[in-house]
Amino acid sequence: MKEYLIDLKASAAFFGFSVVSFSEVDIVMKIVSFLLMSSFVLRRWYLMEQNKKE
């Protein structure tokens, strides 16, 4: 029974670390996609303004 509890604790710890790791990846991916889309939109606005001046 003692070995079973040790295995259960190890499995729970591994699952917990995996969930935390994947949630951090999700947050990072959201931030990166927001920054990429924002820079794309700002660049397009800049190019449109440059074309208006010419």
PDB file of N, CA, C and O in Angstrom, chain B, residues numbered from 101:
ATOM      1  N   MET B 101       0.822  -1.203   0.000  1.00  0.00           N
ATOM      2  CA  MET B 101       0.000   0.000   0.000  1.00  0.00           C
ATOM      3  C   MET B 101       0.858   1.256   0.000  1.00  0.00           C
ATOM      4  O   MET B 101       0.495   2.263  -0.608  1.00  0.00           O
ATOM      5  N   LYS B 102       2.002   1.194   0.686  1.00  0.00           N
ATOM      6  CA  LYS B 102       2.876   2.358   0.766  1.00  0.00           C
ATOM      7  C   LYS B 102       3.444   2.715  -0.606  1.00  0.00           C
ATOM      8  O   LYS B 102       3.544   3.891  -0.955  1.00  0.00           O
ATOM      9  N   GLU B 103       3.817   1.695  -1.384  1.00  0.00           N
ATOM     10  CA  GLU B 103       4.346   1.947  -2.732  1.00  0.00           C
ATOM     11  C   GLU B 103       3.282   2.571  -3.633  1.00  0.00           C
ATOM     12  O   GLU B 103       3.580   3.421  -4.471  1.00  0.00           O
ATOM     13  N   TYR B 104       2.037   2.133  -3.445  1.00  0.00           N
ATOM     14  CA  TYR B 104       0.939   2.670  -4.240  1.00  0.00           C
ATOM     15  C   TYR B 104       0.759   4.166  -3.968  1.00  0.00           C
ATOM     16  O   TYR B 104       0.544   4.940  -4.901  1.00  0.00           O
ATOM     17  N   LEU B 105       0.846   4.574  -2.715  1.00  0.00           N
ATOM     18  CA  LEU B 105       0.703   5.990  -2.368  1.00  0.00           C
ATOM     19  C   LEU B 105       1.857   6.816  -2.909  1.00  0.00           C
ATOM     20  O   LEU B 105       1.667   7.950  -3.350  1.00  0.00           O
ATOM     21  N   ILE B 106       3.066   6.241  -2.875  1.00  0.00           N
ATOM     22  CA  ILE B 106       4.223   6.955  -3.417  1.00  0.00           C
ATOM     23  C   ILE B 106       4.050   7.157  -4.927  1.00  0.00           C
ATOM     24  O   ILE B 106       4.322   8.238  -5.450  1.00  0.00           O
ATOM     25  N   ASP B 107       3.591   6.100  -5.624  1.00  0.00           N
ATOM     26  CA  ASP B 107       3.348   6.219  -7.065  1.00  0.00           C
ATOM     27  C   ASP B 107       2.241   7.220  -7.352  1.00  0.00           C
ATOM     28  O   ASP B 107       2.317   7.985  -8.313  1.00  0.00           O
ATOM     29  N   LEU B 108       1.216   7.209  -6.515  1.00  0.00           N
ATOM     30  CA  LEU B 108       0.106   8.139  -6.707  1.00  0.00           C
ATOM     31  C   LEU B 108       0.564   9.584  -6.502  1.00  0.00           C
ATOM     32  O   LEU B 108       0.165  10.476  -7.251  1.00  0.00           O
ATOM     33  N   LYS B 109       1.391   9.812  -5.500  1.00  0.00           N
ATOM     34  CA  LYS B 109       1.920  11.160  -5.259  1.00  0.00           C
ATOM     35  C   LYS B 109       2.806  11.616  -6.415  1.00  0.00           C
ATOM     36  O   LYS B 109       2.731  12.767  -6.847  1.00  0.00           O
ATOM     37  N   ALA B 110       3.643  10.710  -6.912  1.00  0.00           N
ATOM     38  CA  ALA B 110       4.515  11.062  -8.037  1.00  0.00           C
ATOM     39  C   ALA B 110       3.690  11.383  -9.279  1.00  0.00           C
ATOM     40  O   ALA B 110       3.990  12.334 -10.000  1.00  0.00           O
ATOM     41  N   SER B 111       2.652  10.587  -9.526  1.00  0.00           N
ATOM     42  CA  SER B 111       1.800  10.839 -10.689  1.00  0.00           C
ATOM     43  C   SER B 111       1.063  12.167 -10.547  1.00  0.00           C
ATOM     44  O   SER B 111       0.944  12.918 -11.516  1.00  0.00           O
ATOM     45  N   ALA B 112       0.573  12.457  -9.357  1.00  0.00           N
ATOM     46  CA  ALA B 112      -0.129  13.717  -9.123  1.00  0.00           C
ATOM     47  C   ALA B 112       0.818  14.902  -9.299  1.00  0.00           C
ATOM     48  O   ALA B 112       0.438  15.926  -9.866  1.00  0.00           O
ATOM     49  N   ALA B 113       2.046  14.761  -8.813  1.00  0.00           N
ATOM     50  CA  ALA B 113       3.016  15.848  -8.970  1.00  0.00           C
ATOM     51  C   ALA B 113       3.344  16.067 -10.443  1.00  0.00           C
ATOM     52  O   ALA B 113       3.415  17.210 -10.895  1.00  0.00           O
ATOM     53  N   PHE B 114       3.546  14.989 -11.194  1.00  0.00           N
ATOM     54  CA  PHE B 114       3.839  15.109 -12.621  1.00  0.00           C
ATOM     55  C   PHE B 114       2.676  15.771 -13.354  1.00  0.00           C
ATOM     56  O   PHE B 114       2.889  16.648 -14.191  1.00  0.00           O
ATOM     57  N   PHE B 115       1.445  15.357 -13.043  1.00  0.00           N
ATOM     58  CA  PHE B 115       0.263  15.950 -13.671  1.00  0.00           C
ATOM     59  C   PHE B 115       0.157  17.430 -13.330  1.00  0.00           C
ATOM     60  O   PHE B 115      -0.168  18.248 -14.191  1.00  0.00           O
ATOM     61  N   GLY B 116       0.428  17.774 -12.077  1.00  0.00           N
ATOM     62  CA  GLY B 116       0.366  19.172 -11.656  1.00  0.00           C
ATOM     63  C   GLY B 116       1.377  20.032 -12.383  1.00  0.00           C
ATOM     64  O   GLY B 116       1.056  21.135 -12.825  1.00  0.00           O
ATOM     65  N   PHE B 117       2.613  19.529 -12.510  1.00  0.00           N
ATOM     66  CA  PHE B 117       3.644  20.279 -13.230  1.00  0.00           C
ATOM     67  C   PHE B 117       3.288  20.414 -14.707  1.00  0.00           C
ATOM     68  O   PHE B 117       3.556  21.449 -15.317  1.00  0.00           O
ATOM     69  N   SER B 118       2.689  19.380 -15.280  1.00  0.00           N
ATOM     70  CA  SER B 118       2.299  19.438 -16.691  1.00  0.00           C
ATOM     71  C   SER B 118       1.220  20.486 -16.914  1.00  0.00           C
ATOM     72  O   SER B 118       1.280  21.243 -17.883  1.00  0.00           O
ATOM     73  N   VAL B 119       0.238  20.536 -16.026  1.00  0.00           N
ATOM     74  CA  VAL B 119      -0.848  21.506 -16.163  1.00  0.00           C
ATOM     75  C   VAL B 119      -0.300  22.923 -16.044  1.00  0.00           C
ATOM     76  O   VAL B 119      -0.678  23.798 -16.824  1.00  0.00           O
ATOM     77  N   VAL B 120       0.578  23.158 -15.086  1.00  0.00           N
ATOM     78  CA  VAL B 120       1.166  24.488 -14.907  1.00  0.00           C
ATOM     79  C   VAL B 120       1.987  24.855 -16.129  1.00  0.00           C
ATOM     80  O   VAL B 120       1.917  25.987 -16.609  1.00  0.00           O
ATOM     81  N   SER B 121       2.761  23.913 -16.634  1.00  0.00           N
ATOM     82  CA  SER B 121       3.606  24.174 -17.792  1.00  0.00           C
ATOM     83  C   SER B 121       2.764  24.522 -19.014  1.00  0.00           C
ATOM     84  O   SER B 121       3.065  25.488 -19.716  1.00  0.00           O
ATOM     85  N   PHE B 122       1.705  23.743 -19.277  1.00  0.00           N
ATOM     86  CA  PHE B 122       0.866  24.019 -20.438  1.00  0.00           C
ATOM     87  C   PHE B 122       0.089  25.321 -20.287  1.00  0.00           C
ATOM     88  O   PHE B 122      -0.145  26.012 -21.278  1.00  0.00           O
ATOM     89  N   SER B 123      -0.311  25.667 -19.076  1.00  0.00           N
ATOM     90  CA  SER B 123      -1.037  26.923 -18.904  1.00  0.00           C
ATOM     91  C   SER B 123      -0.107  28.109 -19.154  1.00  0.00           C
ATOM     92  O   SER B 123      -0.542  29.132 -19.682  1.00  0.00           O
ATOM     93  N   GLU B 124       1.150  27.984 -18.784  1.00  0.00           N
ATOM     94  CA  GLU B 124       2.102  29.054 -19.063  1.00  0.00           C
ATOM     95  C   GLU B 124       2.348  29.185 -20.559  1.00  0.00           C
ATOM     96  O   GLU B 124       2.487  30.297 -21.069  1.00  0.00           O
ATOM     97  N   VAL B 125       2.403  28.070 -21.261  1.00  0.00           N
ATOM     98  CA  VAL B 125       2.586  28.112 -22.712  1.00  0.00           C
ATOM     99  C   VAL B 125       1.398  28.813 -23.358  1.00  0.00           C
ATOM    100  O   VAL B 125       1.570  29.583 -24.303  1.00  0.00           O
ATOM    101  N   ASP B 126       0.206  28.555 -22.858  1.00  0.00           N
ATOM    102  CA  ASP B 126      -0.998  29.184 -23.401  1.00  0.00           C
ATOM    103  C   ASP B 126      -0.920  30.697 -23.238  1.00  0.00           C
ATOM    104  O   ASP B 126      -1.235  31.441 -24.167  1.00  0.00           O
ATOM    105  N   ILE B 127      -0.507  31.150 -22.074  1.00  0.00           N
ATOM    106  CA  ILE B 127      -0.411  32.582 -21.816  1.00  0.00           C
ATOM    107  C   ILE B 127       0.644  33.221 -22.723  1.00  0.00           C
ATOM    108  O   ILE B 127       0.421  34.291 -23.290  1.00  0.00           O
ATOM    109  N   VAL B 128       1.779  32.564 -22.851  1.00  0.00           N
ATOM    110  CA  VAL B 128       2.854  33.094 -23.697  1.00  0.00           C
ATOM    111  C   VAL B 128       2.403  33.165 -25.152  1.00  0.00           C
ATOM    112  O   VAL B 128       2.679  34.149 -25.838  1.00  0.00           O
ATOM    113  N   MET B 129       1.715  32.133 -25.627  1.00  0.00           N
ATOM    114  CA  MET B 129       1.249  32.138 -27.009  1.00  0.00           C
ATOM    115  C   MET B 129       0.224  33.252 -27.249  1.00  0.00           C
ATOM    116  O   MET B 129       0.214  33.858 -28.321  1.00  0.00           O
ATOM    117  N   LYS B 130      -0.625  33.524 -26.276  1.00  0.00           N
ATOM    118  CA  LYS B 130      -1.586  34.617 -26.424  1.00  0.00           C
ATOM    119  C   LYS B 130      -0.871  35.958 -26.503  1.00  0.00           C
ATOM    120  O   LYS B 130      -1.244  36.813 -27.306  1.00  0.00           O
ATOM    121  N   ILE B 131       0.142  36.147 -25.686  1.00  0.00           N
ATOM    122  CA  ILE B 131       0.892  37.404 -25.695  1.00  0.00           C
ATOM    123  C   ILE B 131       1.639  37.570 -27.002  1.00  0.00           C
ATOM    124  O   ILE B 131       1.634  38.654 -27.585  1.00  0.00           O
ATOM    125  N   VAL B 132       2.283  36.509 -27.470  1.00  0.00           N
ATOM    126  CA  VAL B 132       3.039  36.582 -28.726  1.00  0.00           C
ATOM    127  C   VAL B 132       2.104  36.866 -29.898  1.00  0.00           C
ATOM    128  O   VAL B 132       2.417  37.698 -30.749  1.00  0.00           O
ATOM    129  N   SER B 133       0.967  36.186 -29.949  1.00  0.00           N
ATOM    130  CA  SER B 133       0.045  36.430 -31.064  1.00  0.00           C
ATOM    131  C   SER B 133      -0.522  37.850 -31.012  1.00  0.00           C
ATOM    132  O   SER B 133      -0.721  38.475 -32.054  1.00  0.00           O
ATOM    133  N   PHE B 134      -0.784  38.363 -29.805  1.00  0.00           N
ATOM    134  CA  PHE B 134      -1.259  39.749 -29.682  1.00  0.00           C
ATOM    135  C   PHE B 134      -0.203  40.725 -30.184  1.00  0.00           C
ATOM    136  O   PHE B 134      -0.525  41.669 -30.905  1.00  0.00           O
ATOM    137  N   LEU B 135       1.050  40.506 -29.811  1.00  0.00           N
ATOM    138  CA  LEU B 135       2.119  41.411 -30.249  1.00  0.00           C
ATOM    139  C   LEU B 135       2.322  41.345 -31.761  1.00  0.00           C
ATOM    140  O   LEU B 135       2.538  42.373 -32.404  1.00  0.00           O
ATOM    141  N   LEU B 136       2.253  40.154 -32.324  1.00  0.00           N
ATOM    142  CA  LEU B 136       2.417  40.024 -33.773  1.00  0.00           C
ATOM    143  C   LEU B 136       1.284  40.713 -34.528  1.00  0.00           C
ATOM    144  O   LEU B 136       1.528  41.431 -35.498  1.00  0.00           O
ATOM    145  N   MET B 137       0.067  40.497 -34.092  1.00  0.00           N
ATOM    146  CA  MET B 137      -1.061  41.123 -34.778  1.00  0.00           C
ATOM    147  C   MET B 137      -1.041  42.641 -34.607  1.00  0.00           C
ATOM    148  O   MET B 137      -1.365  43.373 -35.543  1.00  0.00           O
ATOM    149  N   SER B 138      -0.671  43.109 -33.444  1.00  0.00           N
ATOM    150  CA  SER B 138      -0.597  44.558 -33.222  1.00  0.00           C
ATOM    151  C   SER B 138       0.470  45.190 -34.105  1.00  0.00           C
ATOM    152  O   SER B 138       0.247  46.244 -34.701  1.00  0.00           O
ATOM    153  N   SER B 139       1.621  44.549 -34.187  1.00  0.00           N
ATOM    154  CA  SER B 139       2.683  45.108 -35.030  1.00  0.00           C
ATOM    155  C   SER B 139       2.286  45.081 -36.497  1.00  0.00           C
ATOM    156  O   SER B 139       2.635  45.993 -37.246  1.00  0.00           O
ATOM    157  N   PHE B 140       1.559  44.046 -36.921  1.00  0.00           N
ATOM    158  CA  PHE B 140       1.089  43.979 -38.299  1.00  0.00           C
ATOM    159  C   PHE B 140       0.138  45.133 -38.600  1.00  0.00           C
ATOM    160  O   PHE B 140       0.260  45.794 -39.631  1.00  0.00           O
ATOM    161  N   VAL B 141      -0.805  45.369 -37.698  1.00  0.00           N
ATOM    162  CA  VAL B 141      -1.782  46.446 -37.903  1.00  0.00           C
ATOM    163  C   VAL B 141      -1.093  47.800 -37.895  1.00  0.00           C
ATOM    164  O   VAL B 141      -1.391  48.641 -38.743  1.00  0.00           O
ATOM    165  N   LEU B 142      -0.185  48.031 -36.964  1.00  0.00           N
ATOM    166  CA  LEU B 142       0.523  49.313 -36.917  1.00  0.00           C
ATOM    167  C   LEU B 142       1.361  49.541 -38.168  1.00  0.00           C
ATOM    168  O   LEU B 142       1.434  50.664 -38.667  1.00  0.00           O
ATOM    169  N   ARG B 143       1.988  48.495 -38.674  1.00  0.00           N
ATOM    170  CA  ARG B 143       2.792  48.626 -39.895  1.00  0.00           C
ATOM    171  C   ARG B 143       1.905  48.957 -41.094  1.00  0.00           C
ATOM    172  O   ARG B 143       2.262  49.787 -41.930  1.00  0.00           O
ATOM    173  N   ARG B 144       0.749  48.304 -41.169  1.00  0.00           N
ATOM    174  CA  ARG B 144      -0.178  48.590 -42.264  1.00  0.00           C
ATOM    175  C   ARG B 144      -0.664  50.040 -42.201  1.00  0.00           C
ATOM    176  O   ARG B 144      -0.738  50.715 -43.228  1.00  0.00           O
ATOM    177  N   TRP B 145      -0.992  50.516 -41.005  1.00  0.00           N
ATOM    178  CA  TRP B 145      -1.410  51.907 -40.853  1.00  0.00           C
ATOM    179  C   TRP B 145      -0.299  52.858 -41.272  1.00  0.00           C
ATOM    180  O   TRP B 145      -0.554  53.867 -41.930  1.00  0.00           O
ATOM    181  N   TYR B 146       0.923  52.539 -40.893  1.00  0.00           N
ATOM    182  CA  TYR B 146       2.062  53.381 -41.256  1.00  0.00           C
ATOM    183  C   TYR B 146       2.228  53.424 -42.777  1.00  0.00           C
ATOM    184  O   TYR B 146       2.425  54.494 -43.353  1.00  0.00           O
ATOM    185  N   LEU B 147       2.148  52.262 -43.419  1.00  0.00           N
ATOM    186  CA  LEU B 147       2.293  52.222 -44.874  1.00  0.00           C
ATOM    187  C   LEU B 147       1.140  52.947 -45.570  1.00  0.00           C
ATOM    188  O   LEU B 147       1.352  53.595 -46.595  1.00  0.00           O
ATOM    189  N   MET B 148      -0.063  52.848 -45.035  1.00  0.00           N
ATOM    190  CA  MET B 148      -1.182  53.575 -45.615  1.00  0.00           C
ATOM    191  C   MET B 148      -0.985  55.080 -45.502  1.00  0.00           C
ATOM    192  O   MET B 148      -1.305  55.811 -46.439  1.00  0.00           O
ATOM    193  N   GLU B 149      -0.473  55.552 -44.391  1.00  0.00           N
ATOM    194  CA  GLU B 149      -0.212  56.978 -44.217  1.00  0.00           C
ATOM    195  C   GLU B 149       0.903  57.448 -45.154  1.00  0.00           C
ATOM    196  O   GLU B 149       0.850  58.560 -45.678  1.00  0.00           O
ATOM    197  N   GLN B 150       1.893  56.611 -45.359  1.00  0.00           N
ATOM    198  CA  GLN B 150       2.973  56.962 -46.278  1.00  0.00           C
ATOM    199  C   GLN B 150       2.458  57.081 -47.703  1.00  0.00           C
ATOM    200  O   GLN B 150       2.888  57.960 -48.450  1.00  0.00           O
ATOM    201  N   ASN B 151       1.544  56.205 -48.081  1.00  0.00           N
ATOM    202  CA  ASN B 151       0.959  56.254 -49.435  1.00  0.00           C
ATOM    203  C   ASN B 151       0.066  57.471 -49.613  1.00  0.00           C
ATOM    204  O   ASN B 151      -0.023  58.006 -50.718  1.00  0.00           O
ATOM    205  N   LYS B 152      -0.592  57.919 -48.563  1.00  0.00           N
ATOM    206  CA  LYS B 152      -1.449  59.105 -48.662  1.00  0.00           C
ATOM    207  C   LYS B 152      -0.616  60.351 -48.918  1.00  0.00           C
ATOM    208  O   LYS B 152      -1.042  61.245 -49.649  1.00  0.00           O
ATOM    209  N   LYS B 153       0.574  60.417 -48.317  1.00  0.00           N
ATOM    210  CA  LYS B 153       1.422  61.589 -48.463  1.00  0.00           C
ATOM    211  C   LYS B 153       2.023  61.695 -49.859  1.00  0.00           C
ATOM    212  O   LYS B 153       2.345  62.792 -50.314  1.00  0.00           O
ATOM    213  N   GLU B 154       2.171  60.585 -50.525  1.00  0.00           N
ATOM    214  CA  GLU B 154       2.808  60.605 -51.857  1.00  0.00           C
ATOM    215  C   GLU B 154       1.883  60.966 -52.949  1.00  0.00           C
ATOM    216  O   GLU B 154       2.290  61.019 -54.110  1.00  0.00           O
TER     217      GLU B 154
END
